[in-house]
Amino acid sequence: MDTLQELDVSGGAPLAKRPGLRRAIELVEAHEADVVVVAYFDRLVRSVAVQAELVERIEQAGGGIVALDVGEVRSDTAGRWLSSTLLGAVSEYHRRVTAERTQDAKRRAVARGVPPFPNVPPGYRRTGEGKLEPHPEHAPVVAETFRRRAEGATVMNVRAYLREHGIERTFHGTQALLSSRIVLGELHFGQLANTDSHIGIVDAATWQAVQRMRSPRGRRAKSERLLARLGILRCGTCGARMVVGSSDQNGKRHYFYRCPPIGDCPRRVTISAAVAERAIVDTVRELLAGLHGSASLNGEVIAEAAHDQERAEQELDAAVRAFEGLDDVEAARERLTELRVCRDRARDRLSELQAASVPAVTISASGDWNALTLDERRALIAAVVLRADVTPGRGPNRIAVQPRA
């Protein structure tokens, strides 16, 4: 029996945004499960449309649905369809009423200058009425942060400055703070706005100067390390894609893969490049033993994937700025999670296509490995390996390779 959890996901969300429920349906359709069991009906679905799709797919696959508080959920007879549909309609009604009441309360709160979210941005604190006022210690620090950034300081530098003064922010949290309009005295929540909500702590000219600053991205330098551009090597602690690093000792350069320095990984992982590459190659050659094949890729496909990735990055960045301070609001959290998933999928697709963008090659995958070029080896690795997690420790045994289906 599989137990699938869905934390912080709305019951009214479509199946595309319900990874746990979607997986349960797929297990039934694959005849690996017979019944989907949930504790409460209103946590199963809060949308009549989603319920209809769920029940139809489960019943077509010969499975069943059981909610422990109401029993079976079926539509194979007129009576059962009416009963389950009425339950679904009541559940959706309560969700809609709650949303309407909540929206009215938020509108009134914004008009009064009271943020309808729990997290107060750095530089401010709540008054007894729930409004914002400059924090006597942190407000000058935030104002200085904006001044430094406007004069050319990097995001990492201003983040370190905030930390020195007791304000802990992630890298993306620091970026969000630097683009927040709250420091101007404005309160925004979705489509709601109050442009004279509270006292600003940053002047408009400095804020505008910060918005004109851009972190240089540019084109990533190409590394000749085998796994550099594949994105399959992941930190076993935080799941981030590992990057190539190097150090010089006794006149010799040593290469390694490490958890990226930007982020808040509690235990960053580092592994020798030679050890990691040898482990991946051995796994790939074992998986491809005895196989022959050829492959090539159209450059237009790669260009389209690059465009999709850039668009996904921009949408996520915009959402992070728009939802600053709303981490505990369900709708904001759900939207950010969705955009991060889309961004990661776009990255993965681009990495795979770039790795496979080589002229057609026909080989004995395992036996002819040493005759392959670097790009051809990368193409085969990308085709065979989904990801490889590196856990803290020493040696190659801490690499867990997950092949593609």
C-alpha positions as CSV (number, residue, x, y, z in Angstrom):
1,M,0.0,0.0,0.0
2,D,1.4,3.4,-1.0
3,T,0.8,6.4,1.2
4,L,0.9,9.7,-0.8
5,Q,0.9,13.0,1.0
6,E,-0.1,16.4,-0.4
7,L,0.9,19.2,2.0
8,D,-0.2,22.8,1.5
9,V,-2.2,22.0,-1.7
10,S,-5.7,23.4,-2.2
11,G,-8.5,20.8,-2.6
12,G,-9.9,23.0,-5.4
13,A,-6.7,22.8,-7.5
14,P,-6.9,21.0,-10.8
15,L,-5.2,17.6,-11.1
16,A,-2.2,19.1,-12.9
17,K,-1.4,20.8,-9.5
18,R,-2.2,17.7,-7.4
19,P,0.9,15.6,-7.6
20,G,-0.2,13.1,-4.8
21,L,-3.7,12.6,-6.2
22,R,-2.5,12.4,-9.7
23,R,0.0,9.7,-8.7
24,A,-2.8,7.8,-7.0
25,I,-4.9,7.9,-10.2
26,E,-1.9,6.7,-12.3
27,L,-1.3,3.8,-9.9
28,V,-4.9,2.6,-10.4
29,E,-4.7,3.1,-14.1
30,A,-1.5,1.1,-14.2
31,H,-3.3,-1.7,-12.2
32,E,-0.8,-1.3,-9.4
33,A,-3.5,-0.2,-7.0
34,D,-7.2,-0.9,-6.6
35,V,-8.6,1.7,-4.3
36,V,-7.9,5.3,-3.4
37,V,-8.6,5.9,0.3
38,V,-8.7,9.3,2.0
39,A,-9.6,10.3,5.5
40,Y,-12.0,13.2,4.6
41,F,-14.0,13.8,1.5
42,D,-13.5,17.6,1.5
43,R,-9.7,17.0,1.5
44,L,-10.0,14.8,-1.5
45,V,-11.6,17.4,-3.8
46,R,-13.3,20.8,-3.4
47,S,-14.2,21.1,-7.1
48,V,-17.1,19.4,-8.9
49,A,-15.1,19.5,-12.2
50,V,-12.0,17.8,-10.6
51,Q,-14.2,15.3,-8.9
52,A,-15.9,14.3,-12.1
53,E,-12.6,13.8,-13.8
54,L,-11.2,11.8,-10.8
55,V,-14.2,9.5,-10.5
56,E,-14.4,8.9,-14.3
57,R,-10.7,7.9,-14.6
58,I,-10.7,5.7,-11.5
59,E,-13.9,3.9,-12.5
60,Q,-12.7,3.4,-16.1
61,A,-9.6,1.7,-14.7
62,G,-11.8,-0.6,-12.6
63,G,-10.8,1.0,-9.3
64,G,-12.7,2.6,-6.4
65,I,-12.6,5.7,-4.1
66,V,-13.3,5.6,-0.4
67,A,-13.6,8.6,1.9
68,L,-13.6,7.3,5.5
69,D,-16.1,10.0,6.6
70,V,-18.7,9.4,3.8
71,G,-17.9,6.0,2.3
72,E,-17.6,5.1,-1.4
73,V,-17.5,7.8,-4.0
74,R,-19.0,6.5,-7.2
75,S,-21.0,7.5,-10.2
76,D,-21.9,4.1,-11.8
77,T,-25.6,4.5,-11.0
78,A,-27.8,7.6,-11.1
79,G,-28.3,7.5,-7.3
80,R,-24.6,7.2,-6.5
81,W,-23.8,9.9,-9.1
82,L,-26.4,12.3,-7.4
83,S,-25.1,11.5,-3.9
84,S,-21.4,12.0,-4.7
85,T,-22.1,15.1,-6.9
86,L,-24.1,16.8,-4.1
87,L,-21.3,16.1,-1.7
88,G,-18.8,17.7,-4.1
89,A,-21.1,20.7,-4.7
90,V,-21.3,21.4,-1.0
91,S,-17.6,21.0,-0.6
92,E,-16.9,23.5,-3.5
93,Y,-19.6,25.8,-2.1
94,H,-17.8,26.1,1.2
95,R,-14.5,26.7,-0.5
96,R,-16.0,29.5,-2.6
97,V,-17.7,31.1,0.3
98,T,-14.5,31.1,2.3
99,A,-12.6,32.6,-0.6
100,E,-15.2,35.4,-1.0
101,R,-15.2,36.3,2.7
102,T,-11.4,36.2,2.9
103,Q,-11.1,38.5,-0.2
104,D,-13.5,41.0,1.4
105,A,-11.5,41.0,4.6
106,K,-8.3,41.4,2.7
107,R,-9.7,44.4,0.8
108,R,-10.7,46.1,3.9
109,A,-7.4,45.4,5.6
110,V,-5.4,46.9,2.7
111,A,-7.6,50.0,2.7
112,R,-6.8,50.5,6.4
113,G,-3.1,49.9,5.8
114,V,-3.0,46.6,7.5
115,P,-1.0,43.9,5.6
116,P,-3.3,40.8,5.1
117,F,-0.2,38.5,5.5
118,P,1.6,37.3,8.6
119,N,5.2,38.0,7.7
120,V,6.3,41.6,8.3
121,P,9.1,42.6,5.9
122,P,12.5,43.6,7.3
123,G,12.7,47.2,8.4
124,Y,9.1,47.3,9.8
125,R,7.1,46.1,12.7
126,R,3.3,46.0,13.4
127,T,1.6,48.6,15.6
128,G,-1.2,47.6,18.0
129,E,-3.7,48.1,15.2
130,G,-1.8,45.8,12.9
131,K,-0.4,48.6,10.7
132,L,3.3,48.9,9.7
133,E,5.7,51.3,11.3
134,P,9.5,51.6,10.8
135,H,11.5,49.3,13.1
136,P,13.8,51.5,15.2
137,E,16.8,49.3,14.7
138,H,16.2,47.5,11.3
139,A,14.8,50.4,9.3
140,P,18.1,52.3,9.0
141,V,19.8,49.0,8.1
142,V,17.4,48.3,5.2
143,A,17.7,51.9,4.0
144,E,21.5,51.5,4.0
145,T,21.1,48.2,2.1
146,F,19.3,50.0,-0.7
147,R,21.9,52.7,-0.8
148,R,24.7,50.2,-1.1
149,R,23.0,48.3,-3.8
150,A,22.3,51.5,-5.7
151,E,26.0,52.3,-5.6
152,G,26.9,48.9,-7.1
153,A,27.2,46.4,-4.2
154,T,26.3,42.9,-5.2
155,V,23.2,41.1,-3.8
156,M,25.6,38.7,-1.9
157,N,27.3,41.7,-0.3
158,V,24.1,43.4,0.8
159,R,22.8,40.1,2.1
160,A,25.9,39.7,4.2
161,Y,25.4,43.3,5.5
162,L,21.8,42.4,6.5
163,R,23.1,39.3,8.3
164,E,25.7,41.3,10.2
165,H,22.8,43.4,11.6
166,G,20.6,40.5,12.6
167,I,18.4,40.3,9.5
168,E,18.6,36.8,7.9
169,R,17.5,36.5,4.3
170,T,18.0,33.9,1.6
171,F,19.5,35.1,-1.7
172,H,16.1,35.2,-3.4
173,G,14.6,36.8,-0.3
174,T,17.2,39.6,-0.5
175,Q,16.3,40.1,-4.2
176,A,12.7,40.2,-3.2
177,L,13.3,42.8,-0.5
178,L,15.3,45.0,-3.0
179,S,12.3,45.0,-5.4
180,S,9.6,45.4,-2.7
181,R,7.5,48.6,-2.8
182,I,6.7,48.3,0.9
183,V,9.8,50.2,1.7
184,L,8.3,53.2,-0.3
185,G,5.3,53.2,2.1
186,E,3.0,51.3,-0.3
187,L,1.0,48.2,0.5
188,H,0.2,45.7,-2.4
189,F,-1.6,42.4,-2.2
190,G,-2.5,40.9,-5.6
191,Q,-4.7,43.4,-7.3
192,L,-5.3,45.4,-4.1
193,A,-3.1,48.5,-3.4
194,N,-2.8,51.3,-0.9
195,T,-0.1,53.7,-2.1
196,D,-0.2,55.7,1.2
197,S,-0.3,52.9,3.7
198,H,2.6,53.7,6.0
199,I,5.9,55.7,6.4
200,G,8.5,54.8,3.7
201,I,12.1,54.1,4.7
202,V,13.6,54.4,1.2
203,D,13.3,57.4,-1.1
204,A,11.9,56.9,-4.6
205,A,15.1,57.9,-6.3
206,T,17.2,55.3,-4.5
207,W,14.5,52.6,-5.0
208,Q,14.4,53.4,-8.8
209,A,18.2,53.2,-8.9
210,V,18.2,49.8,-7.3
211,Q,15.6,48.5,-9.8
212,R,17.9,49.5,-12.7
213,M,20.6,47.3,-11.2
214,R,20.9,43.9,-12.8
215,S,22.8,40.9,-11.7
216,P,25.0,39.9,-14.6
217,R,24.0,36.5,-16.0
218,G,25.6,36.4,-19.4
219,R,26.5,33.1,-21.0
220,R,27.8,30.4,-18.8
221,A,31.4,29.5,-19.4
222,K,31.7,26.0,-20.9
223,S,33.5,23.5,-18.8
224,E,35.3,20.5,-20.2
225,R,34.3,18.4,-17.2
226,L,32.1,15.6,-18.3
227,L,29.1,16.3,-16.2
228,A,29.4,20.1,-16.1
229,R,26.4,21.0,-18.4
230,L,24.2,18.0,-17.8
231,G,22.5,19.1,-14.5
232,I,22.2,15.5,-13.4
233,L,24.5,15.6,-10.4
234,R,22.5,16.8,-7.3
235,C,23.4,17.7,-3.8
236,G,22.0,14.9,-1.6
237,T,21.2,17.5,1.2
238,C,19.2,20.2,-0.6
239,G,18.7,18.7,-4.1
240,A,20.4,21.6,-5.9
241,R,22.3,21.0,-9.2
242,M,26.0,20.7,-8.4
243,V,28.5,23.0,-10.2
244,V,32.1,22.6,-11.2
245,G,34.8,24.1,-8.9
246,S,38.6,23.8,-8.8
247,S,41.5,24.5,-6.4
248,D,45.3,24.7,-7.0
249,Q,47.5,22.7,-4.7
250,N,51.3,22.2,-5.2
251,G,51.1,23.6,-8.7
252,K,48.4,21.2,-9.8
253,R,44.7,22.0,-10.4
254,H,42.1,19.8,-8.8
255,Y,38.5,19.7,-10.0
256,F,35.4,18.9,-8.0
257,Y,31.7,19.2,-8.1
258,R,30.0,21.0,-5.2
259,C,26.6,22.3,-4.0
260,P,26.3,25.8,-5.5
261,P,27.5,28.6,-3.1
262,I,24.3,30.6,-3.6
263,G,21.6,29.2,-1.4
264,D,21.1,28.0,2.2
265,C,22.0,24.3,2.1
266,P,22.6,23.2,5.7
267,R,25.3,20.7,4.7
268,R,26.9,21.4,1.3
269,V,28.2,18.4,-0.6
270,T,31.5,18.3,-2.5
271,I,33.0,15.4,-4.4
272,S,36.1,14.9,-6.6
273,A,35.3,15.3,-10.3
274,A,37.3,12.2,-11.2
275,V,35.4,10.1,-8.6
276,A,32.0,11.3,-9.7
277,E,32.6,11.0,-13.4
278,R,34.0,7.5,-13.1
279,A,31.0,6.4,-11.1
280,I,28.5,7.8,-13.6
281,V,30.4,6.4,-16.6
282,D,30.6,2.9,-15.0
283,T,26.8,3.0,-14.4
284,V,26.1,4.2,-17.9
285,R,28.3,1.6,-19.6
286,E,26.7,-1.1,-17.5
287,L,23.2,0.0,-18.5
288,L,24.1,0.3,-22.2
289,A,26.0,-3.0,-22.4
290,G,25.2,-4.6,-25.8
291,L,23.1,-1.8,-27.1
292,H,23.7,0.0,-30.5
293,G,22.1,3.3,-31.6
294,S,22.3,6.7,-33.2
295,A,20.9,10.1,-32.5
296,S,20.9,13.7,-33.7
297,L,19.0,16.9,-32.8
298,N,17.5,19.9,-34.6
299,G,19.0,23.2,-33.4
300,E,15.6,24.9,-33.6
301,V,14.3,22.6,-30.8
302,I,17.2,23.8,-28.5
303,A,16.4,27.4,-29.3
304,E,12.8,26.9,-28.4
305,A,13.7,25.1,-25.2
306,A,16.1,28.0,-24.2
307,H,13.3,30.5,-24.8
308,D,10.9,28.4,-22.6
309,Q,13.5,28.3,-19.8
310,E,14.1,32.0,-19.9
311,R,10.4,32.7,-19.8
312,A,9.9,30.3,-16.9
313,E,12.8,32.1,-15.0
314,Q,11.2,35.5,-15.7
315,E,7.8,34.4,-14.5
316,L,9.2,32.9,-11.3
317,D,11.3,36.0,-10.6
318,A,8.3,38.3,-11.1
319,A,6.2,36.1,-8.8
320,V,8.8,36.1,-6.1
321,R,8.8,39.9,-6.1
322,A,5.0,40.1,-6.2
323,F,4.5,37.7,-3.3
324,E,7.2,39.2,-1.0
325,G,6.1,38.5,2.5
326,L,3.2,36.2,1.6
327,D,5.0,32.9,2.2
328,D,2.3,31.7,4.6
329,V,-0.6,32.5,2.2
330,E,-1.9,29.3,0.6
331,A,-2.6,30.8,-2.8
332,A,0.8,32.5,-3.0
333,R,2.6,29.4,-1.8
334,E,0.8,27.3,-4.3
335,R,1.6,29.6,-7.2
336,L,5.3,29.8,-6.3
337,T,5.5,26.1,-6.1
338,E,3.9,25.7,-9.5
339,L,6.2,28.2,-11.1
340,R,9.3,26.6,-9.5
341,V,8.2,23.2,-10.9
342,C,7.7,24.7,-14.4
343,R,11.2,26.4,-14.1
344,D,12.9,23.2,-13.1
345,R,11.2,21.2,-15.9
346,A,12.3,23.9,-18.5
347,R,15.9,23.7,-17.1
348,D,15.9,19.9,-17.3
349,R,14.6,19.9,-20.8
350,L,17.1,22.5,-22.0
351,S,20.0,20.6,-20.3
352,E,19.0,17.3,-22.0
353,L,18.6,18.9,-25.4
354,Q,21.9,20.7,-25.2
355,A,23.7,17.5,-24.1
356,A,22.2,15.6,-27.0
357,S,22.9,18.3,-29.6
358,V,25.6,16.4,-31.4
359,P,25.9,15.1,-35.0
360,A,24.4,11.6,-35.6
361,V,26.6,8.9,-34.1
362,T,26.2,5.2,-34.4
363,I,28.1,3.2,-31.8
364,S,28.2,0.1,-29.6
365,A,27.3,2.2,-26.5
366,S,29.4,0.3,-24.0
367,G,32.3,-1.2,-26.0
368,D,33.1,2.0,-28.1
369,W,32.9,4.4,-25.1
370,N,36.6,5.4,-25.3
371,A,36.1,6.3,-29.0
372,L,33.4,8.8,-28.3
373,T,33.9,12.6,-28.2
374,L,33.1,14.6,-25.1
375,D,29.7,15.7,-26.5
376,E,28.8,12.2,-27.6
377,R,29.5,10.9,-24.1
378,R,27.4,13.6,-22.6
379,A,24.6,12.8,-25.0
380,L,24.5,9.2,-23.9
381,I,24.7,10.1,-20.2
382,A,21.8,12.5,-20.6
383,A,19.8,9.8,-22.4
384,V,20.4,7.2,-19.7
385,V,20.6,9.0,-16.4
386,L,17.8,11.1,-14.9
387,R,19.8,12.3,-11.9
388,A,22.6,11.2,-9.5
389,D,22.4,12.3,-5.8
390,V,25.6,12.8,-3.9
391,T,25.3,12.4,-0.1
392,P,27.8,13.8,2.4
393,G,30.8,11.5,3.1
394,R,33.7,10.1,1.2
395,G,34.1,7.8,-1.8
396,P,32.0,6.8,-4.8
397,N,29.5,4.7,-2.8
398,R,27.7,7.9,-1.8
399,I,26.5,8.5,-5.3
400,A,22.9,7.1,-6.0
401,V,22.2,7.0,-9.7
402,Q,18.6,7.1,-10.9
403,P,18.3,5.8,-14.5
404,R,15.6,7.0,-16.9
405,A,12.7,4.7,-17.4
